[in-house]
Amino acid sequence: MPISHRLTCLLIAVSLAPAAGAQPMGAGRGNNMADSVVSRLVAWRARTDQPVALAALTAFDWDSFSVVRAPAGDSMANCSREGLVPCGPELHPPPGAQVQVLRFDRAGQQVYQERIMVPSGNFADPLPSAVSRARATLVTCADGGGPPLWCLQSGAQPGVPSDLRWLDGS
C-alpha cells in the first residue's frame, strides 16, 4: 500500500473520531490524533506488521475490549470542504450498512467506543468479544485477497512493544 494511501487512511480515521461517536478518553482531554485508538491501529499497521499490545495504543484504563457491528450512522458531513478531508466511499456508507465498533469496558461499564470507518482498522471474524487486557495482543491476518485485518494473537503473549514513543509525539 503506498504511503500516501496510508496517510490518507490515517487522516480519515483521525478526523472521524469525534464525528464517529468516540468518547473522551480522559478528563480535560479533547478528541485529537492521540485520542483515536483506530488511528493508532492504522498508524501501527502503516509502520510495521509486528504484533501490538492494544494496551500500548490506549491512554485510558480498561479491563476488556470487544468489536461489535452497529449501524453506520451518519455520513461524514464536511468531507471535501476546503479540501481538508477526502470523500471516499467508506465515509458514505449506504443506509442500513453495518460497521465495526471498537469498544472498551472497565468494571462492566463502557469507557470508550469508536466506529471503524477505514478498511485497515477492521477486525476479522469472529469479532473479538470481552477480551481481557492481558490477552489483547493484535496481529495482522489475511482476508482472502482483501485488505489485511486485525486478529487476536494466539499462544504466548509478548510484552508491550518498547518503541511506541512515536505515537505520543516524542
N, C-alpha and C positions, 0 to 999 in steps of 0.2 A: 504494500500500500504506500503510495507516495506520501512524503512528509507533509505536503500541502493539504492532502485529504485528511491526514491525521489531525493536523492543526485545526482544520475546519470543523471536524467532529468534536474536538475539544472545546472550541469556541461555542458550538451549538449546545453542548452539554452544560457549559458554564452559564450561558445565557438563559437556559431553561430552568435552572434550579429554582429561582423564585416563582416563575410562571408555572412551574410544573408541580406545585404543591409541596415543595421542600419545606421542612420545618426548621426553625432556627436551631443550631447545634449548641449554642452556648449563650449564656446571659450576656447581653451587651454586644453581641457579635451580629453583624449583618450577613446576609447571604452573599458571598463573594466566591471567587475561584476556590479558595481554601475550604469553603463550606460545602462544596458539592462533592459527595462521595462518588457519584457517577463520573464526574470529570476527572477525579483522581484515578478511577479504574481505567478510563480511556487513556489518560496520560501514561499510566503504568504500562499498558499494552503497547503504546506507541514507542516506549523506551526499551522494553525487553519482553521476552517470552518466559521469564523466570516466574516461579510461584510467588505469591504475595499474601502475607497475613493481613486479612481485612482490617484487623485492629490497627495496623500501621497506617491505614488510609483514613481513619476516622479521628475526629478531635472531640469526641464526646464519649460518655460512659454507656455501655450496653452489655447485655448478657447473651443475647441471641439475635440472629438475623434470619429473615425469610425473604423470598421473592415470590410475589403473587401476580396474577393477571387481574387487571382492572380496566374499566372503560378508559379510552384515551383522553377523554375530556376535550377541552377547548384547544383549538389550533393555536399556533404562535401568532398573536395578533399583530405584532410590529415587525415581522420579518421583512427584510429588504428596504425598510425605511431608512433613508440616508445611508444605505449600504453597510449598516452595522452588523446585521445578522442575515446570513443567506437563507433562502426559502426553499429548502429541499422537501421532497415528498414526505420524509419522516416527520416533518414539523406540521403536516396537514393530514393526519390520519383520517380515513373516512368515518362517518358517523357509525357508532357501534363497534369500531375496531377495539381490540384489546392490546394493551401494552403491559410490559413488566414493570412492577413497582418494587423497589428495594426498601425493605422495612426493618428497622432496628427496634428491639424491645429491651426494657430493663425492669426487672421485678414484675413482669406481666403487663407493663404499660408501654405503649409506643413512645419512643423518644425522637424518632426521625423517620421520614419516608421521602422517597424521591422517585418520580417516574423516570424510566429509562427510555429515552427517545432516540438514541443512536444505536445502530446495529452492533458496534464494537463494545457496547456496555451490556449486551444481553447475556442471559444465563441459559444453559442447556436444560432440556427436560431430562429427568424430572427436576422441577424447580426446587431449590433448597427450602427447607421448612424447619423453623425453630432450631437452627444450627448454633451450637454453643460457640462462644467467643474462642475457646481453646481449639475447636475443630475448624474454624473459619479461615482456612488457607485455600486460596483460589489458584487454579491453573487454567491455562488456555486449552480448550478442547475443540476438535473439528466438528463441523456440521455438514458433512457430505458435500463439500464444494462451496458452501455458503461462507459468510464471514465467520471468523473464529468466535467462539462463545466462551463464557466462564463456566467452570465446573469446580466442585469441591475436590481438593486433593485427597486421595485415599492413602492409607498407611501412616507412617510416622510423620509427624508434623514438624517442619523446620521452625527455627526461631524467627523472630521478626527481622526482616532484612535491615542491615545497618546503613544502607546507602539511600535513605529516604529524605535526607536534608533538602534536596532539590524541590520536594513537594511543599515545603514550608517557606520557600524563597530564600533559604540560607545559602 
